[in-house]
Amino acid sequence: MKKIALEEAYVVPNVAQWTPQVNGLPEFGLCRPALEDLAEGRLRAMDEGEIEISVVSPTTPGPQGFVDASLEAELSKKWNEYVANAIEPNKKRLKAFAALPMRNPDEAIKELTRAVKDLGMVGALLNGYDNAGENTNTPIYYDLPQYVDFWKAAADLDVPVYLHPRVVPPGRETTYKPYPELEGAAWGFHVETAEHILRIILSGLYDKVPNVKIVIGHLGEFLPYWAWRIDHRFELEGRRQLMADAGRPIKHDVTDYVRKLYITTSGMFYTPGLKHVLEVMPLDHVMYSVDHPYESCVVGNEWWKTLDLPQDMLQAIGFDNAAKLLKL
């Protein structure tokens, strides 16, 4: 079955010049040739995995980790132009998510609009929090009030924003300092992203911008599994009322907001996990992805072939849901 994949990474040449954090990721060095390939090698990998369309995006940390924050807007534009030109010869099979300068919400809105309207991009991918140019332990998250207009702009453009993991902020020493192997893709990526999404939910964003479309990977970064527990404890502890009393009301249970997310299978070729996600999430909010080149398109496809699900469900997850979301 031909499929669409949404969390497929690339890098621009000399990426470490602007985001040296990539050098701290062992998998980056192992995968760099494939990350730089936006032509024959990538298409070959897609063919081997029976992927019809891949949506490429800047690998973590992307613009969110630029050493010089003043360059975020300029370099985001250049990165988007670079990838748009690179995929142009194969534009029927390769699409792109925009890189955005999130330190400045106005610049992010401007670049998202340009990327979608002028460069033909199908949305944006944000690599977690922003701390570009900051040698501090203080990340900037997108639940903050100054980002509401950004989310409104994405909703008005009717494009999704993929919130991708990033290594946990350097200040989280209590848990991670003795065990750096937990900082990245094995664990910290997913805790960090889940907490970021929870911040967005608890900020009331979905009540302010009900049509916003946010995508997360890795079978939902724990959230479809844990949302029941959050609501259970909120009810027992009276948290919703306490939030309202503090001027931070939310209209629905956390589970209801989690069900508004779009979720992909990127890097999680795990059948029990997928079946749980399908019990919690609307079917049309679940989509296939690989996380190429950090994960294998072949391995993902071999797992896909083992799924004992109805054909119409496989068609929806593998292709139709993403095609509708991205207007492909």
N, C-alpha and C positions, 0 to 999 in steps of 0.2 A: 504494500500500500504506500502510495506517495504521501509525503507528510510535509508540514511546515514546521520549522524550528525557529524559536524566538530568542534564545539566549546564547548567541554564537559570537565569540569574541574576536577582535582584531587589535592590532597595534599599528601606529604610524612608525616610520623609521626614526631612530634615535629617541624613542619614547622615554627612556630612562633619563635623558637630559632634563626633562620637565617633571617627571614623576619617578624619582629614584626609589620610591617605595616598592616598585615592581621587583627590584633586585632582591628584596627580602622574601619573595615568594619562590620557593624551590621549583614549583611547577611552571613558573614563567620561563626560566631558562630552558627547561625541557621542551617547552612548546613554542618557543619563539619563532622558529621558521614557519610553522603552520599559522601562527598568529599574524605574521606579516603577509601571508599569502591570501590575496583576495581574488585569485583567478583560478588557474588550472588545478592546483592542489586542493583548494577548497571545494571546487566543483566535483573533483574526483571523490573526495570524502563524502560529499552529499550523495553522489550516485551510489556509493557503496552502502550508504545507510538508507537508501530509498527516500531521500529528502528532496522534494521538488523546489522548495523555496527556503532560504535561510535569511534571517534578519540579523545583520551584524551590528556590533556595538563595541565601543572602546572598553578594553579590559580594565579591571579595577587597578588603581583608584581613579583613572581617567582625570578629567579636569578638576574633580573634587580634591585631588591631591597635588596640584601644581605647586612647585616650590615657590614660585612668584605669583601671588594672588592677582597682581595687577595685569598679568597676562591671560587670565582666565577667559575673558571675552574674546580677545584677539586670537588666541590659540584654539579655542572652541570653534570659531569660524573656520580657521584653517584646517582643523581636523575634519570638520564636516565636509568641506570642499574636497579634501583629499579622498575621503572614502566615497563621496558621490562620484568623483571622476574615476576612481578605481573600479567601481562596480558597474559603471555605465555600459561597458561592452556586454555584460551579462545581467542586465537589469530585469529581465524576466524571471531570473532565479535568485538574484541577490538584491535584498532591500536593506535599509539601514535605519537604526535608531540614532537620533541626534545626540551629540555630546553638548552639554550645556554648562555655562558659567554660573553656578548656583550661588556663589558668594553674593552676587548682585541680582536680586529677583527681577528687576526691570530689564537688565541685560539678558537674563535667561528667557524672559518672555519674548524679547525681540529676536533672539537667536532661534528659539523654538518655532516662532512664526515663519521666519525666513527659511529654516530647514525644511519645514513641511510644505510651504507654498512655493518656494523657489527651487529647492533641491530635491523635492519629491520624497522626503523621508516620511516614515510611517508612524512616528512618535519619537519618544526620547528614552534614554536609559541613564539613570543616575546611579553612580557608584557610591551609594550610602551617603553618609554625612559629608559636610564640606569643612576642611580646615586648611584650604590652600594658603600657602605662605605663612602659616602660623606654626611656630615651634612651641606649641603649648599642648596641654592635654584637653583642650576644650573643643569638642566637635560642635558643628552647627547643624541642627536637624530641621527638617522641612515641615514640622508641625507649628513652627513659630508664626505669629500673626503676619509678619511681612511676606510670607509665602502664599497667603490665601489667593492673591491676585494671580500668581503663577498657576496655581491649580485651576482657577477659573479660566485662564487662557487656554490651558490644555483641554478643558471640557468644552470650551467654545470652538476650538479647532477640531474637536471630536477625535482626538488621538490618545492612545494610551501612554502612560509613563511607567516604565519598568524600573522598579527599585531593586537594584542588584547589591549583593553583599560587599562589604569591605572589611579589612582586618580591624579588629576591635581597637578603639582609641588607646593611645599609649598610656593613659592614666589608669587603666584597669589592671593594676599590678597585683592586687590581692589574689585573684584567681589565676591570672595568666603568666605572671613573671616567672614562676618556677617551672612552668610547662608551656613553653612557646609553641609547641606543636599543636596546642589547642586554639591558637589565636586565629587561624585561618579557616580553610574550607572544611576541615574535619568537624569543627564545632563553632568557633567564635563567629564566623561569617553569619551563621544562621540565627544565633542568639541576638547578635547585633541588629540584623535586619528585622527580626520579629519584634524587638523592642522599638525600633524606629516606626514600624507600622502601628504598633499599639499607641505610641505617642500621637501619631496622625489621627487614629480613631478617637482617642480620648480628648483630643483638641477640638472635636466637633466638626472636623473638616467635611465629613460626609453629609452632615446636616446643612452646612453652608454651601457646599458644592455637590449636590446629590448625583450629578451626572459624571463626576470624575471617574476615570478608568485607570486603576493602578494594578500593575502586574507584578507578581513575585514568583520566584522559582523554587526549585528543590521541594516540590510537593507542599508548598505553602509555608516554609520556614517555621515549622512546628505548630503554626496557628490553628489549622483545622483540628488538630488533636487536642490543643490546650484551651481553646475558646470556651468550652463547656465549664472547665474548672474556674476560669476567670469569672464568668457570669455567676457560677455557684457561690463563689466566695464574695463577690460583690453583693449578692442578695443577702447572704447571712450577715454581712458586715454593714449593710446599709450604705454601700459606697455610692450608688447612683444619687441618693439624696444628699450625701455629703458633697459630692461634686456639684450638684445644683446649688446648694447653699454657698459654695465657694465661687459661684459665677461661672462654672464650667459644666453646664448640663449637656447630656447626650440623650437623644430621643429613644434609642433602642438598646437592646443588649449588644454586647461586643460580638457575639456570634452572628447577629444580623449584619453587622458591618463587615466581618470577615467574609461572609457569603457574597459581599459585593466585590471582593477582590477577584482578580483573574490569576490563575495558578498554573504553572507549568511543571513538567516532569524533569526539568533540567538536572542532570547529575544524580537523579534518584530513580534508578531502574529497579524499583522495589514494589512488587505486586501487592502485598498486604497494605502498604502505605497508600498506593493509588486507590485501592478499593475503599479505604477509610475516607480519603478525600472525596470520592464520589458519593459517599453516604452523607457528607456534610455540605458539599458545595453544589450549586446548580451545575448541571452537566455542561451547559454552554459557557461556563467560566473555567473549564479545565482544558489544557492544551499540551501538546507534545513539545518537548525541546530536548536538546542533547547537552549543551554547554561545551561545544567544540571550540578549541581543540583540547581542552582540559579533560574532556571525556571523549570516548570513541563513538563515532556515528554507527560503526558496525555493532558494537556491544549494545548500544541503545536499540538498534533495530532488531537484533536477535532477542532481546528481552521483549520488545513489542510483539514479536511473533508468538510469544508464549502466552499472551494475555487471553484468557477465556472470557471474553466480553462479547455482547451482541455486535454484529457488524455495523449497525447504524451508530452505536456508541463509539466504536473505534474510528469510524469515519469522522464523527464530530470532534473527537479529541485530537485525532491525527492531523486533520486538515480544516474542516469546515469552520470550527470555532475561531481559529486564528484568521482564516480568510475573511470572516465577517468582521472581527474586531479591527483588522488592519485594512479593510476594504480592498482586498486583493482580488 
